[in-house]
Amino acid sequence: MIYECHGHIILDGIAYLGAIAHHRGGVDESIVRANLRANADQGVKYYRDGGDKHGVSIFAKTIAWEYGIDYVTSGYIILKKGHYGIMFGRAFDDMSEYRGLIAEAIGKGADFVKTSASGLLDFSNGGKVTHPSLTYNELSEMVNIAHGEGLAVMVHANGADNIKRAAEAGADSIEHGYYMDDVALKIMADTGAIWVPTCVTAVNLVGSGLYDDNLLMSIAQSHNATLIQAVNLGVSIACGSDAGASGVYQGKGIIDEMSILSSLGIDPVPGNQQISNKFRRK
């Protein structure tokens, strides 16, 4: 069984703005069906969508069964104002607004919460992590509120300190997790946070001409070495490609991700099953 533990069915792996434009006047069912079919054709049976603010993932959930896909979604990313994720999400100023966004997401059919504890890797600027970080207190309160509603929490986090805070705050999964260090790995092992490393988000850009290939390969090699350390420490690894991101095509991206993990001797099946079990509203 193939699990796609991190995807965005709204995206196509080619051009973010172009993919979003298809749905600005309402969900384009033909695009959603094409993307679901691309996953089904590769054998994907489980798809965890990080969400979007155009209602595409919510709609996809209602028809994914037609393609034999067990589909769960956050509905949309819930982020603090000024932080990463507004292209996919809804922002809050205070915890009262955060509670309101969770309630609205549940009403739309969301299965879990996704938030961001950091930004992206800026490959045009040496791979530096963008956007401000959430504090431990903010993350802890957000996780506690979500768990109180029976929702697991998926946290986008890059940079060792951001990952440490997210794991210590009780994140159920860490997404991407670039630039993790030994302390962050130990905290993840102790807390049981599942790591979805999305290796292909860097690897699949090599040779594209968009960024420096040496930088991309250096980041990828470091990430892979950290993954091996993680397994040795008992951190659960799940397989997710960030399907739809640049160079990561629906359906094909997860096959690429599985190949990388396999080349490292990593079996993601236990982590995949943990994701599948955890990321449903209790």
C-alpha positions as CSV (number, residue, x, y, z in Angstrom):
1,M,0.0,0.0,0.0
2,I,1.4,3.4,-1.0
3,Y,0.9,6.3,1.4
4,E,1.2,9.9,0.4
5,C,1.6,11.5,3.9
6,H,2.1,15.0,2.7
7,G,0.5,16.5,-0.4
8,H,-1.5,19.4,-1.8
9,I,-4.0,18.1,-4.3
10,I,-4.5,21.8,-5.5
11,L,-1.0,21.9,-6.9
12,D,0.6,20.3,-10.0
13,G,4.3,20.4,-9.5
14,I,4.8,23.0,-12.2
15,A,3.6,26.5,-11.3
16,Y,2.0,27.4,-8.0
17,L,0.2,30.5,-9.3
18,G,-1.1,28.7,-12.4
19,A,-2.4,25.8,-10.3
20,I,-4.2,28.1,-7.9
21,A,-5.7,30.1,-10.7
22,H,-7.8,27.1,-11.8
23,H,-9.8,27.3,-8.6
24,R,-10.2,31.0,-8.0
25,G,-13.7,31.1,-9.3
26,G,-14.6,27.9,-7.5
27,V,-13.2,24.3,-7.4
28,D,-12.3,23.0,-10.8
29,E,-13.5,19.4,-10.5
30,S,-11.7,18.2,-13.6
31,I,-8.4,19.3,-12.2
32,V,-9.0,17.6,-8.9
33,R,-10.0,14.4,-10.6
34,A,-7.0,14.5,-12.8
35,N,-4.7,14.8,-9.8
36,L,-6.5,12.1,-7.9
37,R,-6.2,9.8,-10.9
38,A,-2.5,10.6,-11.2
39,N,-2.1,9.3,-7.6
40,A,-4.4,6.3,-8.1
41,D,-2.5,5.3,-11.2
42,Q,0.7,5.1,-9.1
43,G,-1.0,2.9,-6.5
44,V,-1.6,5.6,-3.8
45,K,-4.2,4.4,-1.3
46,Y,-3.8,7.0,1.4
47,Y,-3.4,10.8,0.9
48,R,-2.9,13.3,3.7
49,D,-3.5,16.8,2.4
50,G,-2.0,19.9,4.1
51,G,-4.9,21.9,2.9
52,D,-5.6,25.0,1.0
53,K,-7.9,28.1,1.4
54,H,-9.8,27.5,-1.8
55,G,-11.8,24.4,-0.6
56,V,-10.0,22.1,-3.1
57,S,-8.8,19.5,-0.5
58,I,-12.2,19.5,1.2
59,F,-13.9,18.8,-2.1
60,A,-11.3,16.2,-3.0
61,K,-12.1,14.3,0.2
62,T,-15.7,13.9,-0.9
63,I,-14.7,12.1,-4.2
64,A,-11.4,10.4,-3.4
65,W,-13.1,7.2,-2.5
66,E,-14.0,6.8,-6.2
67,Y,-10.3,6.4,-6.8
68,G,-9.7,4.0,-3.9
69,I,-8.0,6.7,-1.9
70,D,-8.4,7.1,1.9
71,Y,-8.1,10.9,2.0
72,V,-7.7,13.2,5.0
73,T,-7.1,16.9,5.1
74,S,-6.5,19.8,7.4
75,G,-8.9,21.9,5.3
76,Y,-6.5,24.8,5.4
77,I,-3.3,25.7,7.2
78,I,-4.0,27.7,10.4
79,L,-1.1,30.2,10.9
80,K,-0.2,33.2,13.1
81,K,-0.5,36.4,11.1
82,G,2.8,37.3,9.5
83,H,4.1,33.7,9.5
84,Y,4.5,31.2,6.7
85,G,1.5,29.6,5.0
86,I,-0.9,32.3,4.0
87,M,-1.0,31.0,0.4
88,F,-2.6,27.9,1.7
89,G,-4.2,29.1,4.9
90,R,-6.1,31.4,7.3
91,A,-4.3,33.6,9.8
92,F,-5.1,34.4,13.4
93,D,-4.0,37.1,15.8
94,D,-4.9,35.5,19.1
95,M,-6.0,32.2,20.5
96,S,-9.7,33.1,20.4
97,E,-9.4,33.5,16.6
98,Y,-7.4,30.3,16.4
99,R,-10.2,28.4,18.2
100,G,-12.6,29.9,15.7
101,L,-10.6,28.8,12.7
102,I,-10.4,25.3,14.2
103,A,-14.2,25.2,14.7
104,E,-14.7,26.4,11.1
105,A,-12.3,23.8,9.7
106,I,-14.1,21.0,11.7
107,G,-17.4,22.2,10.3
108,K,-16.0,21.9,6.7
109,G,-14.8,18.3,7.4
110,A,-11.2,18.8,8.5
111,D,-9.5,15.7,10.0
112,F,-6.6,17.4,11.8
113,V,-4.8,20.8,12.2
114,K,-1.8,22.0,10.2
115,T,0.3,24.9,11.3
116,S,3.7,26.4,10.5
117,A,6.5,26.9,13.1
118,S,8.9,28.3,10.5
119,G,9.2,29.2,6.9
120,L,10.7,27.6,3.8
121,L,14.2,27.0,2.7
122,D,15.2,29.9,0.4
123,F,17.3,28.2,-2.2
124,S,18.0,31.6,-3.8
125,N,19.6,32.7,-0.6
126,G,21.9,29.9,0.5
127,G,19.0,27.7,1.8
128,K,18.2,30.0,4.7
129,V,15.0,29.4,6.6
130,T,12.4,32.2,5.9
131,H,9.7,33.8,8.0
132,P,9.6,34.3,11.8
133,S,9.2,31.4,14.2
134,L,6.5,30.5,16.7
135,T,7.5,30.4,20.4
136,Y,7.2,27.3,22.5
137,N,4.3,28.8,24.5
138,E,2.4,29.6,21.3
139,L,2.9,26.2,19.9
140,S,2.1,24.4,23.1
141,E,-1.2,26.3,23.5
142,M,-2.1,25.7,19.8
143,V,-1.4,21.9,20.2
144,N,-3.3,21.7,23.4
145,I,-6.4,23.4,21.9
146,A,-6.3,21.1,18.8
147,H,-5.8,18.0,20.9
148,G,-8.8,19.1,23.1
149,E,-10.9,19.0,19.9
150,G,-9.7,15.5,19.1
151,L,-7.4,16.7,16.3
152,A,-3.7,15.7,15.7
153,V,-1.3,18.5,14.7
154,M,0.9,18.5,11.6
155,V,3.7,21.1,11.9
156,H,5.7,22.6,9.1
157,A,9.1,23.2,10.7
158,N,12.6,23.8,9.4
159,G,15.7,24.7,11.5
160,A,16.8,22.8,14.6
161,D,15.4,25.3,17.2
162,N,12.0,25.4,15.5
163,I,11.8,21.7,15.3
164,K,12.7,21.3,19.0
165,R,10.0,23.7,20.0
166,A,7.4,22.0,17.9
167,A,8.3,18.5,19.2
168,E,8.4,19.7,22.8
169,A,5.1,21.4,22.4
170,G,3.5,18.1,21.4
171,A,3.4,18.1,17.6
172,D,2.2,14.8,16.2
173,S,4.2,15.2,13.0
174,I,7.1,17.3,11.8
175,E,7.0,18.2,8.1
176,H,10.2,18.7,6.1
177,G,12.5,19.0,9.2
178,Y,15.5,20.4,7.3
179,Y,18.6,21.3,9.4
180,M,17.6,19.1,12.3
181,D,20.3,18.5,14.9
182,D,21.1,15.7,17.5
183,V,19.1,17.4,20.2
184,A,16.0,17.8,18.0
185,L,16.3,14.2,17.0
186,K,16.4,13.1,20.7
187,I,13.4,15.2,21.5
188,M,11.4,13.7,18.6
189,A,12.4,10.2,19.7
190,D,11.3,10.9,23.3
191,T,8.0,12.6,22.3
192,G,7.0,10.2,19.5
193,A,6.7,12.9,16.9
194,I,6.6,11.4,13.4
195,W,9.0,12.9,10.8
196,V,7.8,13.4,7.2
197,P,11.1,14.5,5.6
198,T,9.9,15.3,2.1
199,C,13.4,14.6,0.6
200,V,12.3,15.2,-3.0
201,T,11.5,18.9,-2.4
202,A,15.3,19.5,-2.7
203,V,16.4,16.6,-4.8
204,N,13.8,17.0,-7.6
205,L,15.0,20.6,-8.2
206,V,18.5,19.4,-9.1
207,G,19.1,20.0,-12.8
208,S,16.1,22.3,-13.1
209,G,18.2,25.4,-13.6
210,L,16.2,27.2,-11.0
211,Y,18.8,27.1,-8.2
212,D,22.5,26.1,-7.6
213,D,22.7,22.3,-7.9
214,N,25.7,22.1,-5.5
215,L,23.6,23.8,-2.8
216,L,20.7,21.5,-3.4
217,M,22.8,18.4,-3.3
218,S,24.6,19.6,-0.2
219,I,21.3,20.2,1.6
220,A,19.9,16.8,0.4
221,Q,23.0,14.9,1.5
222,S,22.9,16.5,4.9
223,H,19.2,15.7,5.2
224,N,19.7,12.1,4.3
225,A,22.5,11.7,6.8
226,T,20.2,13.1,9.5
227,L,17.5,10.6,8.5
228,I,19.8,7.7,9.1
229,Q,20.6,9.1,12.6
230,A,16.9,9.5,13.2
231,V,16.2,5.9,12.5
232,N,19.1,4.8,14.8
233,L,17.5,6.8,17.6
234,G,14.1,5.3,17.0
235,V,12.3,8.3,15.3
236,S,9.4,7.2,13.2
237,I,9.8,8.2,9.6
238,A,6.7,8.5,7.3
239,C,6.7,8.9,3.5
240,G,5.3,12.1,2.1
241,S,6.6,14.0,-0.9
242,D,4.9,17.5,-0.6
243,A,3.1,16.5,-3.8
244,G,2.4,19.5,-6.0
245,A,5.5,21.5,-4.9
246,S,7.9,22.6,-7.6
247,G,9.2,19.5,-9.4
248,V,7.1,17.2,-7.3
249,Y,4.4,15.8,-9.4
250,Q,1.1,14.3,-8.2
251,G,1.6,10.5,-8.0
252,K,5.1,10.5,-9.3
253,G,6.5,12.5,-6.3
254,I,5.7,9.8,-3.8
255,I,7.4,7.2,-5.9
256,D,10.5,9.3,-6.0
257,E,10.3,9.8,-2.2
258,M,9.9,6.1,-1.6
259,S,13.0,5.5,-3.7
260,I,15.1,7.8,-1.7
261,L,14.1,6.3,1.6
262,S,14.6,2.8,0.2
263,S,18.2,3.8,-0.9
264,L,18.9,4.8,2.7
265,G,17.6,1.5,4.1
266,I,14.6,3.2,5.7
267,D,11.2,1.4,6.0
268,P,8.5,4.1,6.3
269,V,5.6,1.6,6.7
270,P,5.3,1.8,10.5
271,G,5.5,5.6,10.4
272,N,2.9,5.7,7.5
273,Q,0.5,3.5,9.6
274,Q,1.0,5.8,12.6
275,I,0.2,8.8,10.5
276,S,-2.9,7.1,9.1
277,N,-4.1,6.1,12.6
278,K,-3.4,9.5,14.3
279,F,-4.6,12.0,11.7
280,R,-8.3,11.4,12.1
281,R,-10.6,13.4,14.4
282,K,-11.2,11.4,17.6
